[in-house]
Amino acid sequence: MADDGPAEDYPTEIEENLNDFESSLSSVQNMVQTLVSVSRSDNLLKLNPLDQAKLDLMSAYALNSMFWMYLVTQGVNPKDHAIKQELDRIRTYMNKVKEITDKRKAARLDKNAASRFVRNALWDAEDKKRKDSTEHPHREKHIRFS
């Protein structure tokens, strides 16, 4: 039995969960290494201010989330820790950025076109008479040829 491998000190029922966790952790590690390997100023120069804010918020949220997970692994209840307030604060700013993004995507009203629609929808016979007389001033004069 010694050549079966090292003795496991966890139940075999959670082995699949641990394997999934390990693969997720290595994926996060690769992403963090990629992000750290590129100069921060190079990344920020390529982005507009709104995208810079999104990147900063995402980075802060990810870092604080990892610290939350670290506290859980150490047996500390993160809900009683200051990290909860920090995550809530970051989430608030993320919602503000989302509102700004949604406002930019919202449909815009063309006021000139809307006023033309309203003006034409509210047709008045008197307005029509005035308009015709200004466009064709000789129209109201009747000339008889006999």
PEQUIRA-V918448 format. One record per pair of residues at least 12 apart in sequence whose C-alpha atoms are under 6 Angstrom apart, sorted by sequence separation. I is the first residue (numbers start at 1). GAP is how many residues later the second one is. D is the distance in Angstrom with one decimal. If there is no record, write none. Layout:
BEGIN
i=I gap=GAP d=D
i=I gap=GAP d=D
END
This chain:
BEGIN
none
END
